[in-house]
Amino acid sequence: MAKKGARQLIAWVCSVCKSQNYISEKNKTNTPDKMKINKFCKKCRKHTEHRESDKLD
């Protein structure tokens, strides 16, 4: 059965090369605005800023 509630899947997209590297979920009621986080990009081979994207490819 599918989960019910405010948690939704989000994708993390690198701000440098625009590749989608990570998928996680967040609670939309607690954090309604878009998040930014520093993560390792496999294409750039360095730590870059990743932004939240709601499109899952």
DSSP file (Angstrom, degrees, kcal/mol; ACC not computed):
  #  RESIDUE AA STRUCTURE BP1 BP2  ACC     N-H-->O    O-->H-N    N-H-->O    O-->H-N    TCO  KAPPA ALPHA  PHI   PSI    X-CA   Y-CA   Z-CA
    1    1 A M              0   0    0      0, 0.0     2,-0.1     0, 0.0     0, 0.0   0.000 360.0 360.0 360.0 149.2    0.0    0.0    0.0
    2    2 A A        -     0   0    0      1,-0.1     2,-0.1     0, 0.0     0, 0.0  -0.436 360.0-103.7 -77.6 151.3    1.1    3.5   -0.7
    3    3 A K        -     0   0    0     -2,-0.1     2,-0.4     4,-0.0    -1,-0.1  -0.464  32.4-150.4 -72.8 146.2    2.1    5.8    2.1
    4    4 A K        +     0   0    0     -2,-0.1     2,-0.3     2,-0.0     3,-0.1  -0.903  48.8  53.6-115.2 148.0   -0.4    8.5    3.1
    5    5 A G  S    S-     0   0    0     -2,-0.4    -2,-0.0     1,-0.1     0, 0.0  -0.867  97.2 -47.4 131.0-163.2    0.5   11.8    4.6
    6    6 A A  S    S+     0   0    0     -2,-0.3    22,-2.0     2,-0.0     2,-0.3   0.520  91.3 108.7 -90.9  -6.6    2.7   14.9    3.9
    7    7 A R  E     +A   27   0A   0     20,-0.2     2,-0.3    -3,-0.1    20,-0.2  -0.566  44.9 177.0 -77.8 131.6    5.9   13.1    3.1
    8    8 A Q  E     -A   26   0A   0     18,-2.5    18,-2.2    -2,-0.3     2,-0.2  -0.960  32.0-106.3-134.0 151.3    6.9   13.3   -0.6
    9    9 A L  E     -A   25   0A   0     -2,-0.3     2,-0.3    16,-0.2    16,-0.3  -0.538  37.8-175.9 -75.0 138.9    9.8   12.1   -2.7
   10   10 A I  E     -A   24   0A   0     14,-3.6    14,-2.4    -2,-0.2     2,-0.4  -0.935  16.8-137.1-130.9 157.3   12.3   14.8   -3.9
   11   11 A A  E     -AB  23  53A   0     42,-3.2    42,-2.8    -2,-0.3     2,-0.5  -0.909  12.6-135.7-114.2 143.6   15.3   14.6   -6.1
   12   12 A W  E     -AB  22  52A   0     10,-2.8     9,-2.0    -2,-0.4    10,-1.1  -0.886  22.5-166.3-100.1 124.8   18.6   16.4   -5.4
   13   13 A V  E     -AB  20  51A   0     38,-2.7    38,-2.7    -2,-0.5     7,-0.2  -0.933  23.1-117.5-116.7 132.8   20.1   18.1   -8.5
   14   14 A C  E  >  - B   0  50A   0      5,-2.5     4,-1.0    -2,-0.4    36,-0.2  -0.444  14.2-147.5 -66.8 135.1   23.6   19.4   -8.8
   15   15 A S  T  4 S+     0   0    0     34,-2.5    -1,-0.1     2,-0.1    35,-0.1   0.647  93.6  47.6 -80.2 -13.8   23.7   23.2   -9.3
   16   16 A V  T  4 S+     0   0    0     33,-0.3    -1,-0.1     3,-0.1    34,-0.0   0.928 129.5  13.8 -89.8 -57.1   26.9   23.0  -11.4
   17   17 A C  T  4 S-     0   0    0      2,-0.1    -2,-0.1     0, 0.0    -1,-0.0   0.486  92.3-129.8-102.8  -3.6   26.2   20.2  -14.0
   18   18 A K     <  +     0   0    0     -4,-1.0     2,-0.4     1,-0.2    -3,-0.1   0.748  55.9 144.7  63.3  28.1   22.4   19.9  -13.5
   19   19 A S        -     0   0    0      1,-0.0    -5,-2.5     2,-0.0     2,-0.6  -0.777  52.8-122.7 -97.9 144.2   22.6   16.1  -13.0
   20   20 A Q  E     +A   13   0A   0     -2,-0.4    -7,-0.2    -7,-0.2     3,-0.1  -0.747  41.3 160.0 -85.6 120.3   20.2   14.3  -10.6
   21   21 A N  E     +     0   0A   0     -9,-2.0     2,-0.3    -2,-0.6    -1,-0.2   0.745  52.4  32.4-112.9 -33.6   22.3   12.4   -8.1
   22   22 A Y  E     -A   12   0A   0    -10,-1.1   -10,-2.8     2,-0.0     2,-0.4  -0.899  52.9-157.6-132.2 155.4   20.2   11.6   -5.0
   23   23 A I  E     +A   11   0A   0     -2,-0.3     2,-0.3   -12,-0.2   -12,-0.2  -1.000  26.6 147.0-131.0 134.4   16.6   10.9   -4.0
   24   24 A S  E     -A   10   0A   0    -14,-2.4   -14,-3.6    -2,-0.4     2,-0.3  -0.853  36.3-115.1-147.9-175.6   15.1   11.4   -0.6
   25   25 A E  E     -A    9   0A   0    -16,-0.3     2,-0.3    -2,-0.3   -16,-0.2  -0.950  24.1-175.7-130.2 153.2   11.8   12.3    1.0
   26   26 A K  E     -A    8   0A   0    -18,-2.2   -18,-2.5    -2,-0.3     2,-0.7  -0.954  33.7-105.3-143.0 161.7   10.7   15.3    3.1
   27   27 A N  E  >  -A    7   0A   0     -2,-0.3     4,-2.0   -20,-0.2   -20,-0.2  -0.807  25.2-160.5 -90.5 114.0    7.7   16.5    5.0
   28   28 A K  T  4 S+     0   0    0    -22,-2.0    -1,-0.1    -2,-0.7   -21,-0.1   0.741  87.4  55.5 -69.9 -24.0    6.1   19.2    2.9
   29   29 A T  T  4 S+     0   0    0      1,-0.1    -1,-0.2     2,-0.1   -22,-0.0   0.863 112.2  40.9 -78.5 -34.0    4.1   20.7    5.9
   30   30 A N  T  4 S+     0   0    0      1,-0.3    -2,-0.2    -3,-0.2    -1,-0.1   0.866 130.5  24.8 -80.3 -37.1    7.2   21.2    8.1
   31   31 A T     <  +     0   0    0     -4,-2.0    -1,-0.3     1,-0.1    -2,-0.1  -0.766  66.7 164.7-128.7  85.6    9.5   22.5    5.3
   32   32 A P        +     0   0    0      0, 0.0    -1,-0.1     0, 0.0     2,-0.1   0.792  55.7  75.4 -75.7 -27.3    7.4   24.0    2.5
   33   33 A D  S    S-     0   0    0      1,-0.1     2,-0.1     0, 0.0     0, 0.0  -0.394  95.2 -88.2 -85.2 165.6   10.3   25.9    0.8
   34   34 A K        -     0   0    0     -2,-0.1     2,-0.2     1,-0.1    -1,-0.1  -0.423  43.6-137.8 -73.1 143.6   13.0   24.4   -1.4
   35   35 A M        -     0   0    0     -2,-0.1    17,-1.8    -4,-0.1     2,-0.3  -0.661  10.3-156.9-103.1 156.9   16.1   23.1    0.4
   36   36 A K  E     +C   51   0A   0     -2,-0.2     2,-0.3    15,-0.2    15,-0.2  -0.981  17.4 169.0-128.8 143.9   19.8   23.4   -0.5
   37   37 A I  E     -C   50   0A   0     13,-2.3    13,-3.6    -2,-0.3     2,-0.6  -0.992  35.4-115.9-153.3 148.4   22.5   21.0    0.7
   38   38 A N  E     +C   49   0A   0     -2,-0.3     2,-0.3    11,-0.2    11,-0.2  -0.799  47.1 156.7 -89.7 122.5   26.2   20.3   -0.1
   39   39 A K  E     -C   48   0A   0      9,-2.4     9,-2.6    -2,-0.6     2,-0.5  -0.899  46.9 -89.3-138.9 167.0   26.7   16.8   -1.4
   40   40 A F  E     -C   47   0A   0     -2,-0.3     2,-0.5     7,-0.2     7,-0.2  -0.675  35.2-149.2 -82.4 127.0   29.2   14.9   -3.5
   41   41 A C  E  >> -C   46   0A   0      5,-2.4     4,-1.5    -2,-0.5     5,-0.8  -0.846   3.6-155.7 -96.7 127.9   28.5   15.0   -7.3
   42   42 A K  T  45S+     0   0    0     -2,-0.5    -1,-0.1     2,-0.2     5,-0.0   0.813  93.7  47.1 -73.2 -30.5   29.7   11.9   -9.1
   43   43 A K  T  45S+     0   0    0      1,-0.2    -1,-0.2     3,-0.1    -2,-0.0   0.921 119.3  37.4 -77.1 -45.1   29.9   13.8  -12.5
   44   44 A C  T  45S-     0   0    0      2,-0.2    -2,-0.2     1,-0.0    -1,-0.2   0.725  98.1-140.7 -76.5 -22.0   31.8   16.8  -11.2
   45   45 A R  T  <5 +     0   0    0     -4,-1.5     2,-0.3     1,-0.2    -3,-0.2   0.849  69.6  78.9  59.5  39.5   33.8   14.6   -8.7
   46   46 A K  E   <S- C   0  41A   0     -5,-0.8    -5,-2.4    -7,-0.1     2,-0.5  -0.967  92.3 -80.0-159.6 169.1   33.7   17.2   -6.0
   47   47 A H  E     + C   0  40A   0     -2,-0.3     2,-0.3    -7,-0.2    -7,-0.2  -0.650  56.8 164.5 -78.5 125.1   31.3   18.6   -3.3
   48   48 A T  E     - C   0  39A   0     -9,-2.6    -9,-2.4    -2,-0.5     2,-0.4  -0.853  43.6 -85.3-134.1 169.4   28.8   21.0   -4.8
   49   49 A E  E     - C   0  38A   0     -2,-0.3   -34,-2.5   -11,-0.2     2,-0.4  -0.654  40.9-161.0 -79.3 129.4   25.5   22.6   -3.8
   50   50 A H  E     -BC  14  37A   0    -13,-3.6   -13,-2.3    -2,-0.4     2,-0.3  -0.924   3.9-156.5-111.7 136.7   22.5   20.4   -4.6
   51   51 A R  E     -BC  13  36A   0    -38,-2.7   -38,-2.7    -2,-0.4     2,-0.2  -0.800  24.6-100.3-113.3 154.9   19.0   21.8   -4.8
   52   52 A E  E     -B   12   0A   0    -17,-1.8     2,-0.4    -2,-0.3   -40,-0.2  -0.517  37.5-178.7 -74.7 135.3   15.7   20.2   -4.4
   53   53 A S  E     -B   11   0A   0    -42,-2.8   -42,-3.2    -2,-0.2     0, 0.0  -0.997  23.3-153.1-132.8 138.5   13.7   19.3   -7.5
   54   54 A D  S    S+     0   0    0     -2,-0.4     2,-0.6   -44,-0.2   -45,-0.1   0.462  70.8  96.0 -92.3   0.1   10.3   17.6   -7.5
   55   55 A K        -     0   0    0    -44,-0.1     2,-0.6     2,-0.0    -2,-0.1  -0.809  59.8-160.5 -91.0 122.7   10.8   15.9  -10.9
   56   56 A L              0   0    0     -2,-0.6    -2,-0.0     1,-0.1   -33,-0.0  -0.910 360.0 360.0-103.5 117.4   12.0   12.4  -10.5
   57   57 A D              0   0    0     -2,-0.6    -1,-0.1     0, 0.0    -2,-0.0   0.418 360.0 360.0 -92.7 360.0   13.6   11.0  -13.7
